[in-house]
């Protein structure tokens, strides 16, 4: 039974005896006090407990520490925000919960943190960023609400599974968390039901037995060949619901029949076939209590609209609704353990991290969308001690998925933002799988004015910095112009982000083979910040969203310019590439043209691509080296280029399959009067 309401009090008392009688107010659950503008490190909740069943259990999701009392009797303490506290409740009508999310003291924070909260505790995309105010607007509260479970003497509290292929079918290891006061041997009913497609249900009866205590029990269920769960662009994500019933208690978990592994070259093999990963990093929200299934479905729909087949849940465990939506829609999930940058180096912290990493595997391991575990994001001094320890434990707990010890700085290239120039993406930094890259872009001016008020324009940089804006990178590295108005600054900023993302993704796509995928940073802003996201906090697209979408098309036409400024008569194009991520052959009609003061058709031809092929269909250098008859084919185009009036043009390329426009790529090119007469150059 889910509890909908509670009485709340923000107060720092260590125990119930120090609480005042007045000041309590009724709140809806789930609840996080920062969403109400309350700046506190401790919150108290009074809840009326329903009666029923031989035994009652509390199932509560709180951030970060929880303590409980019933009728003044202390029941225990829980640490960890992303997995539930499962606590047996004694007789009594009122539950008192103390939830604390204390700021970590300076010296511990930011480099030797002890709370395992990832980006919810420290990040450059949260309130205050990575500066001295970076722990403000905390995430404390009952973000996932409270549920009371009614159970018989032998209590079923959790359900998960491990799935292994076998000849002709599958071996399902059903895992059940059982709390029993005595040794038991009870009948268990298992059912497997299609969730998002019509099909037949399967059932199995078994006897579940074990000793007294709380422990995971296992039942093996051999199944025949089943409809596969696939990523959305390659097939249908057939999703099942696994149900277990023990003494009237019923739990369910998602199940999808698929295999995931990495081959020696780093490619993901989904169901035994290579998949090029087109992905992004995602932090849906800073405060999980405000996230819903509808918002999750909307986010996943936007991921698919952007032509992405994978998403990295960046350095935290997010709301369960998001994983459910990815399961249902066929989007792969890279899951980070909530470790961001540096943490305590002592034995006690390592032991707590091991406990919580096991909980992560049990809490999320049933989701078929989840294809990879990663133990830490951008570790510093912990890189060679904590990450490998946690990765080894994850492998022991879940041998069915790939595991990374860390997502390292070396695979997070930021040319054009933190260093260098966006042209440096031509060297394919971070290959074979760059898992972060991008540039900041301002959200729309209307939102900035609403959030920043008078600090929006002219900019008060201290307020902008609190909202994550990076001036050095914006002005000194990226060279974004401030402009004469906030609207102009927004346009300049978004144009730069779009240009960088287009350039980077095209370079990685043309490098397919040396590159096996990419994860752009970031998809949505998790609060009212100025970040690397391509969607603002209200999911309104920046220009970068459309650049990412077009560059991530499963079939891509990629044009490489000759120069940005060319003398009349010169070539507008150095190379043209076609990239296919389709599993089937494709017959494409490719068209290139110039649009400007004078329109000019440059090329129309049919190109047949093999499944997954990357092909350079035009190269100026190869043309210069080709036999004269082939060069003569382009003489009419060369003559037409000599007749162009000077001015600004757009080089536009399109790739069609029948009536379907798969890809459109456009480049700006300026044709200038020649300084000297132009001879035939190509």
C-alpha positions in Angstrom: 0.0 0.0 0.0 1.5 3.3 -1.1 1.2 6.2 1.4 0.1 9.4 -0.3 0.5 12.0 2.4 2.8 12.8 5.4 3.4 15.5 7.9 6.7 17.2 7.3 9.1 19.3 9.5 12.5 20.7 8.5 14.5 20.3 11.7 17.9 19.3 12.8 17.0 17.2 15.9 18.9 14.0 16.2 16.0 12.1 17.7 12.2 12.4 18.1 12.5 13.7 21.7 13.9 17.0 20.4 11.1 17.7 18.0 8.6 20.6 18.5 4.9 19.9 18.5 4.1 22.8 16.3 5.3 23.6 12.8 4.4 20.4 11.1 2.6 20.7 7.7 1.0 18.1 5.4 2.9 17.3 2.2 2.2 14.9 -0.7 4.6 12.0 -1.3 7.0 11.7 -3.0 8.6 14.8 -1.6 11.9 16.7 -1.7 12.1 19.8 0.4 14.3 21.8 -2.1 11.5 21.7 -4.6 9.5 23.8 -2.1 12.4 26.3 -1.7 13.4 24.9 1.7 17.2 24.9 2.3 17.7 22.2 5.0 19.9 19.2 5.7 17.4 17.3 7.7 13.7 16.6 7.3 11.2 14.7 9.5 8.1 12.8 8.2 5.2 11.5 10.3 3.2 8.9 8.6 0.0 7.0 9.6 0.6 3.3 9.3 -2.2 1.0 7.9 -2.9 -2.3 9.6 -3.0 -5.7 7.8 -1.2 -9.0 7.2 0.8 -11.1 9.6 3.8 -8.9 9.0 4.3 -5.3 7.7 7.4 -4.0 5.9 8.4 -0.5 5.1 9.7 0.2 1.5 11.1 3.7 1.3 13.3 5.6 -1.1 15.0 8.5 0.7 18.0 10.7 0.1 20.5 10.1 1.7 20.3 8.7 5.3 17.1 7.4 6.9 16.3 6.6 10.5 12.9 5.2 11.7 10.8 5.1 14.9 7.4 3.5 15.5 5.7 4.8 18.7 9.1 6.1 19.9 10.9 2.8 19.4 14.0 3.1 17.2 14.1 0.6 14.3 17.4 1.3 12.5 19.3 3.3 9.9 19.7 3.1 6.2 22.3 4.7 3.9 21.9 5.1 0.1 19.5 7.0 -2.1 18.8 4.9 -5.1 17.6 1.6 -3.6 14.8 1.0 -1.1 15.0 0.6 2.6 13.2 -2.7 3.4 12.4 -2.7 7.1 10.0 -4.8 9.1 7.6 -2.7 11.1 6.5 -3.6 14.7 2.9 -3.0 15.9 2.0 0.7 16.0 0.0 3.3 14.2 2.6 6.1 13.6 5.9 6.0 11.8 8.5 8.7 12.2 11.2 9.0 9.6 14.3 11.2 9.8 15.8 11.8 6.4 19.1 13.6 6.2 21.2 14.8 3.3 23.9 16.8 5.0 26.4 19.0 3.3 29.8 17.4 3.4 32.4 19.5 5.2 35.0 21.3 3.1 38.1 19.2 3.1 36.0 16.1 2.6 34.0 17.8 -0.2 34.8 18.0 -3.0 37.7 15.6 -3.4 37.1 13.0 -0.6 33.4 12.7 -0.6 31.6 10.0 1.4 28.0 10.2 0.2 27.4 8.0 -2.9 25.3 10.4 -4.9 27.3 11.1 -8.1 26.1 14.2 -9.9 23.3 14.7 -7.3 26.1 15.6 -4.8 28.8 17.2 -7.0 28.8 18.2 -10.6 29.2 21.2 -12.9 25.5 20.9 -14.0 23.9 21.3 -10.6 23.1 24.4 -8.6 26.3 26.2 -7.8 28.3 24.0 -10.2 31.6 22.8 -9.0 32.3 26.0 -7.0 32.1 26.7 -3.3 28.2 26.9 -3.5 28.0 23.5 -5.2 26.1 21.8 -2.4 23.3 24.2 -2.2 19.7 23.2 -3.1 20.3 19.7 -1.9 18.3 16.6 -2.9 17.1 15.4 0.6 13.7 13.9 1.0 11.5 10.9 0.3 12.0 11.2 -3.4 10.5 7.8 -4.2 7.8 7.9 -1.5 6.9 5.2 1.0 5.1 1.9 0.6 3.8 -0.5 3.3 4.0 -4.2 2.2 1.6 -6.7 3.9 3.1 -10.2 4.0 2.6 -13.6 5.6 5.1 -15.2 7.8 7.4 -16.1 4.9 7.7 -12.7 3.1 8.6 -12.1 -0.5 10.3 -8.7 -0.7 12.2 -8.6 -3.9 12.4 -10.1 -7.5 15.2 -10.0 -10.0 16.8 -12.4 -12.5 19.8 -13.3 -14.6 19.3 -14.5 -18.1 21.6 -16.9 -20.0 21.3 -18.3 -23.5 21.4 -22.0 -24.0 21.1 -24.2 -27.1 17.6 -23.9 -28.5 16.5 -21.4 -25.8 17.2 -19.7 -22.6 18.0 -20.5 -18.9 16.3 -18.0 -16.6 17.7 -17.7 -13.0 14.9 -16.2 -11.0 16.1 -14.5 -7.9 13.7 -13.9 -5.0 14.5 -11.9 -1.8 12.7 -13.7 1.0 12.5 -12.8 4.7 11.6 -15.8 6.9 11.6 -16.3 10.7 12.1 -20.0 10.2 13.2 -22.6 7.7 10.6 -22.9 5.0 9.4 -24.9 2.0 6.6 -23.1 0.2 4.9 -23.3 -3.2 6.0 -20.6 -5.7 4.1 -19.6 -8.9 6.0 -18.0 -11.8 4.4 -16.4 -14.8 5.9 -14.8 -17.9 3.5 -12.4 -19.7 4.0 -10.4 -22.9 4.1 -6.7 -21.9 4.0 -4.7 -25.1 2.9 -7.2 -27.8 0.3 -9.9 -28.0 1.4 -13.4 -27.1 0.9 -16.4 -24.9 1.7 -16.4 -21.1 3.9 -19.1 -19.7 3.7 -20.5 -16.2 5.8 -22.6 -13.9 5.2 -24.0 -10.4 8.1 -24.7 -8.0 8.9 -25.3 -4.3 11.0 -22.5 -2.8 12.9 -23.4 0.3 15.5 -21.9 2.5 16.8 -21.3 6.0 15.6 -18.6 8.5 16.7 -15.0 7.7 16.7 -12.6 4.8 18.4 -13.8 1.7 18.2 -14.1 -2.1 16.8 -17.5 -3.2 17.0 -18.8 -6.7 14.9 -20.9 -9.0 16.0 -22.1 -12.5 13.5 -21.9 -15.3 14.4 -23.3 -18.8 12.6 -21.6 -21.6 12.5 -22.2 -25.4 13.5 -19.7 -28.1 11.6 -16.5 -27.4 10.9 -13.2 -29.4 14.0 -11.0 -29.0 14.3 -7.6 -27.4 15.9 -5.4 -30.0 16.9 -1.7 -30.3 14.2 0.3 -31.9 15.9 0.9 -35.3 16.7 -2.8 -35.9 13.5 -4.5 -34.8 10.9 -4.6 -32.0 11.8 -4.5 -28.2 9.7 -7.5 -27.2 9.2 -7.0 -23.5 7.9 -9.5 -21.0 6.7 -9.2 -17.3 8.0 -11.8 -15.0 5.7 -12.4 -12.0 6.3 -14.3 -8.9 3.7 -15.2 -6.2 4.5 -16.6 -2.8 1.8 -17.0 -0.1 -0.4 -14.4 -1.7 2.4 -11.8 -2.2 3.0 -10.9 -5.9 6.0 -9.0 -7.4 6.9 -8.4 -11.0 10.1 -7.4 -12.9 10.8 -6.6 -16.6 12.4 -9.3 -18.8 13.7 -9.1 -22.3 15.4 -11.9 -24.2 18.6 -10.5 -25.7 22.4 -10.9 -25.3 25.0 -8.2 -25.0 28.8 -8.5 -25.2 31.8 -6.6 -26.5 34.0 -8.0 -29.3 37.8 -7.6 -29.3 37.5 -4.4 -31.3 35.2 -2.8 -28.8 32.0 -3.2 -30.8 28.8 -3.8 -28.9 27.2 -7.1 -30.1 23.5 -7.0 -29.5 22.0 -10.4 -30.1 25.3 -11.4 -31.7 25.3 -8.5 -34.3 27.4 -5.4 -34.2 25.6 -2.1 -33.4 27.1 1.3 -33.9 26.1 3.3 -30.8 24.6 6.8 -31.4 24.1 8.1 -27.9 24.0 10.9 -25.4 24.5 11.5 -21.7 21.3 12.0 -19.6 20.6 13.6 -16.2 16.8 13.9 -16.4 16.4 16.0 -13.3 18.3 17.1 -10.2 15.2 16.3 -8.0 13.8 12.8 -8.6 10.5 13.5 -6.7 9.3 15.7 -9.6 10.0 13.1 -12.3 7.1 11.0 -13.6 6.3 8.2 -16.1 4.9 10.7 -18.5 8.1 12.8 -18.4 10.2 9.7 -18.8 8.1 8.6 -21.9 8.6 12.2 -23.3 12.4 12.0 -22.8 12.7 8.7 -24.5 10.5 9.9 -27.4 12.9 12.8 -27.7 15.9 10.5 -27.7 14.3 8.5 -30.6 13.4 11.7 -32.4 17.1 12.6 -32.2 17.9 9.3 -34.0 19.7 8.0 -30.9 19.7 4.3 -30.0 21.6 4.5 -26.6 21.8 6.7 -23.6 24.3 7.0 -20.7 22.7 7.6 -17.3 25.4 9.9 -16.3 27.1 9.3 -12.9 23.9 8.5 -10.9 21.0 6.1 -10.8 17.9 8.0 -12.0 14.1 7.5 -11.5 12.8 4.0 -12.2 10.3 5.4 -14.7 13.2 6.2 -17.1 14.4 2.6 -17.2 10.8 1.4 -17.8 10.5 3.7 -20.7 13.8 2.6 -22.3 12.7 -1.1 -21.9 9.5 -0.4 -23.6 10.8 1.7 -26.5 14.0 -0.2 -27.3 16.7 2.3 -26.2 19.9 0.9 -24.8 21.2 2.2 -21.4 24.8 2.6 -20.2 24.5 2.7 -16.4 27.0 4.5 -14.2 27.4 3.8 -10.5 26.9 7.1 -8.6 30.6 8.0 -8.2 31.6 11.4 -9.7 35.3 12.5 -9.4 37.0 11.9 -6.0 36.0 10.0 -2.9 37.4 8.9 0.4 40.3 6.5 0.1 39.8 4.5 3.3 38.5 0.9 3.9 35.2 2.0 5.4 34.2 3.9 2.3 35.3 1.0 0.0 33.2 -1.4 2.0 30.1 0.9 1.7 30.7 1.3 -2.0 30.8 -2.4 -2.4 27.5 -2.8 -0.5 25.8 -0.2 -2.7 27.2 -1.5 -6.0 25.6 -4.9 -5.2 22.4 -3.1 -4.5 22.6 -1.3 -7.8 22.9 -4.6 -9.7 19.9 -6.2 -7.9 17.8 -3.0 -8.2 18.4 -2.4 -11.9 19.7 -5.7 -13.3 16.3 -7.0 -14.6 16.0 -4.2 -17.2 16.7 -5.5 -20.7 17.6 -2.0 -21.9 20.6 -1.9 -19.6 23.6 -3.2 -21.5 26.7 -1.9 -19.6 27.8 -1.1 -16.1 30.4 1.5 -15.3 31.9 1.8 -11.8 33.0 5.5 -11.7 32.9 8.7 -13.8 36.2 10.6 -14.3 38.0 9.2 -11.2 41.0 11.0 -9.9 43.0 9.5 -7.0 40.6 6.6 -6.8 41.2 5.4 -10.4 43.4 2.4 -9.6 42.0 1.3 -6.3 38.3 1.8 -6.0 37.1 1.4 -9.7 38.7 -2.0 -10.3 37.4 -3.3 -7.0 33.9 -2.3 -7.8 34.1 -3.5 -11.4 35.2 -6.9 -10.2 32.3 -7.1 -7.8 29.8 -6.1 -10.5 31.2 -8.8 -12.8 30.8 -11.3 -10.0 27.2 -10.2 -9.4 26.2 -10.0 -13.1 28.3 -12.0 -15.6 25.8 -11.3 -18.4 26.8 -7.7 -19.2 30.0 -5.8 -20.0 31.6 -3.8 -17.2 33.9 -0.8 -17.2 36.0 0.2 -14.2 35.7 3.9 -15.2 34.7 6.3 -17.8 38.0 8.2 -18.0 39.1 11.7 -19.0 40.9 10.2 -22.0 37.6 9.2 -23.6 36.0 12.6 -22.9 37.4 14.9 -25.6 36.4 18.5 -25.5 38.2 20.3 -28.4 36.6 23.5 -29.2 35.4 23.9 -25.6 38.1 23.2 -23.0 41.0 23.2 -25.4 42.0 23.4 -29.1 39.6 23.9 -31.9 36.6 21.9 -33.1 38.7 20.9 -36.1 40.6 18.6 -33.7 37.7 16.2 -33.9 39.1 15.1 -37.3 41.7 13.2 -35.3 38.9 11.2 -33.7 39.8 11.9 -30.0 38.4 9.5 -27.5 38.2 6.7 -30.1 37.0 4.0 -30.2 34.1 5.1 -28.0 34.1 8.8 -27.0 31.6 9.0 -24.1 31.5 12.7 -23.6 32.0 15.7 -25.9 30.2 18.9 -26.6 29.9 22.6 -25.8 27.6 24.8 -23.7 24.7 26.7 -25.2 22.4 29.2 -23.6 18.7 28.3 -23.4 16.2 30.6 -24.9 16.2 34.3 -23.8 12.7 34.1 -22.3 13.7 31.3 -19.9 16.9 33.1 -19.0 15.0 36.3 -18.1 12.5 34.3 -16.0 15.3 32.4 -14.1 17.9 35.2 -13.8 15.7 38.2 -13.5 17.7 41.5 -13.6 20.9 39.5 -13.7 20.1 38.2 -17.2 21.0 41.4 -19.2 23.4 43.0 -18.9 24.9 39.8 -17.5 25.8 39.7 -13.8 28.4 37.0 -14.2 28.3 35.8 -10.6 24.7 34.8 -11.1 25.4 33.2 -14.4 28.3 31.2 -12.8 25.9 29.9 -10.2 23.8 28.6 -13.1 26.8 26.8 -14.6 27.9 29.3 -17.3 31.6 29.0 -18.2 32.8 32.4 -19.5 36.4 31.5 -20.3 35.5 28.6 -22.5 32.7 30.6 -24.1 34.6 33.7 -25.0 38.3 32.6 -25.1 38.2 29.1 -26.5 35.0 28.9 -28.5 35.1 32.6 -29.5 31.4 33.1 -29.1 30.5 36.8 -29.4 28.4 38.4 -26.7 26.4 40.5 -29.1 24.3 43.6 -28.4 21.3 41.8 -26.7 20.5 38.7 -24.8 18.7 37.3 -27.9 21.8 37.9 -30.0 24.0 36.2 -27.4 21.6 33.2 -27.3 21.7 32.9 -31.1 25.5 33.1 -31.2 25.9 30.5 -28.4 23.4 28.0 -29.8 24.9 28.4 -33.3 28.3 27.5 -32.0 27.1 24.4 -30.1 25.2 23.2 -33.2 28.3 23.7 -35.4 30.6 21.8 -33.0 28.2 18.9 -32.6 27.6 18.6 -36.4 31.3 18.7 -37.1 32.2 16.2 -34.3 29.5 13.6 -35.0 30.1 13.7 -38.8 33.8 13.1 -38.1 33.0 10.1 -35.8 30.5 8.7 -38.3 33.0 8.9 -41.2 35.5 7.1 -38.9 33.2 4.2 -38.3 35.3 1.1 -37.7 38.0 3.0 -35.8 35.0 4.5 -33.9 32.3 2.1 -32.6 29.9 4.8 -31.3 29.6 8.1 -29.5 27.8 9.6 -26.5 27.4 13.4 -26.8 27.2 15.4 -23.6 24.4 16.4 -22.5 20.8 15.7 -23.5 18.6 17.8 -21.2 19.4 20.4 -18.5 18.6 18.9 -15.1 17.7 22.3 -13.6 17.5 25.9 -14.7 21.2 25.9 -15.7 23.3 26.9 -18.7 24.9 23.6 -19.7 26.1 21.4 -22.5 22.5 20.1 -23.0 20.7 20.3 -26.3 17.3 20.6 -24.6 16.6 23.2 -21.9 15.0 22.2 -18.6 11.5 22.5 -20.1 12.6 20.3 -23.0 12.6 23.1 -25.6 15.2 22.3 -28.2 18.3 24.4 -28.7 19.8 24.5 -32.2 22.2 21.8 -31.1 19.3 19.3 -30.8 18.6 19.5 -34.5 22.3 19.3 -35.4 22.6 16.1 -33.2 19.4 14.7 -34.8 20.5 15.3 -38.4 24.0 14.0 -37.8 22.7 10.9 -36.0 20.5 9.7 -38.9 20.9 5.9 -39.4 21.9 6.8 -43.0 24.2 9.9 -43.2 25.4 12.0 -46.1 28.5 13.8 -44.9 30.1 16.6 -46.9 33.7 17.8 -46.3 34.3 21.4 -47.6 37.2 22.4 -49.8 37.5 25.8 -48.1 35.0 28.2 -46.5 36.0 30.9 -49.0 36.7 29.9 -52.6 37.5 31.9 -55.7 34.9 31.8 -58.4 35.5 28.7 -60.5 37.0 26.7 -57.6 35.6 23.5 -56.1 33.1 23.8 -53.2 33.7 20.3 -52.0 36.7 18.1 -51.0 34.9 14.9 -50.1 31.4 13.3 -49.9 30.7 10.3 -47.7 27.8 8.0 -47.2 27.4 6.1 -43.9 24.8 3.4 -43.3 24.0 1.9 -39.9 21.2 -0.2 -41.5 21.3 -4.0 -41.3 20.1 -4.3 -44.9 21.4 -3.0 -48.3 20.2 0.4 -49.3 19.9 2.0 -52.8 20.2 5.7 -52.4 19.8 8.6 -54.8 22.3 11.3 -53.9 21.9 14.9 -55.1 24.4 17.8 -54.6 23.7 21.4 -55.5 24.6 25.0 -54.8 22.0 27.5 -53.6 22.7 31.2 -53.6 22.8 34.1 -56.1 22.7 31.5 -58.7 21.5 27.9 -58.3 23.7 25.1 -59.7 23.2 21.3 -59.8 26.5 19.5 -59.1 25.8 15.8 -58.9 22.9 13.3 -59.2 23.6 9.6 -59.0 22.5 6.3 -57.5 24.6 4.7 -54.9 24.1 1.1 -53.5 25.4 0.5 -50.0 26.0 -2.8 -48.3 24.6 -3.3 -44.8 26.6 -1.1 -42.4 28.8 0.3 -45.1 30.9 3.5 -45.0 31.8 4.8 -48.4 33.6 7.9 -49.7 31.7 8.5 -52.9 33.6 11.6 -54.0 37.2 12.7 -53.4 38.7 15.8 -55.0 42.2 14.3 -54.6 41.2 11.1 -56.3 39.6 13.0 -59.1 42.8 14.9 -59.8 44.6 11.5 -60.0 41.9 9.8 -62.1 42.1 9.1 -65.9 41.2 12.0 -68.2 37.9 10.5 -69.3 36.7 10.5 -65.7 37.9 14.0 -65.2 36.0 15.1 -68.4 32.8 14.0 -66.7 33.1 17.0 -64.4 34.1 19.6 -67.1 30.5 20.9 -67.4 30.3 21.5 -63.6 33.7 23.3 -63.7 32.5 25.6 -66.5 29.3 26.3 -64.6 31.3 27.2 -61.5 33.4 29.7 -63.5 30.1 31.5 -64.3 28.9 31.9 -60.7 28.5 35.4 -59.5 30.4 36.1 -56.3 28.4 35.8 -53.1 27.4 33.5 -50.2 26.2 30.0 -51.2 25.0 26.9 -49.5 26.3 23.6 -50.6 23.4 21.2 -50.1 23.5 17.4 -50.2 20.6 15.0 -49.9 20.3 11.2 -49.8 17.0 9.6 -50.7 15.8 6.1 -50.6 12.7 6.1 -52.7 10.5 9.0 -51.3 12.3 8.9 -47.9 14.8 11.6 -47.3 17.4 9.9 -45.0 19.9 12.7 -44.7 20.4 16.3 -45.6 23.7 18.1 -45.1 24.4 21.8 -45.9 27.6 23.8 -45.7 28.2 27.5 -46.1 30.7 28.6 -48.8 31.6 32.1 -50.0 32.6 32.6 -53.6 35.0 35.5 -54.1 36.3 37.4 -57.1 39.6 35.7 -58.1 42.8 37.6 -57.3 44.3 36.2 -60.5 42.6 34.4 -63.4 41.6 30.9 -62.3 42.9 28.0 -64.4 41.4 24.6 -64.5 42.2 23.2 -61.0 40.2 20.1 -60.8 
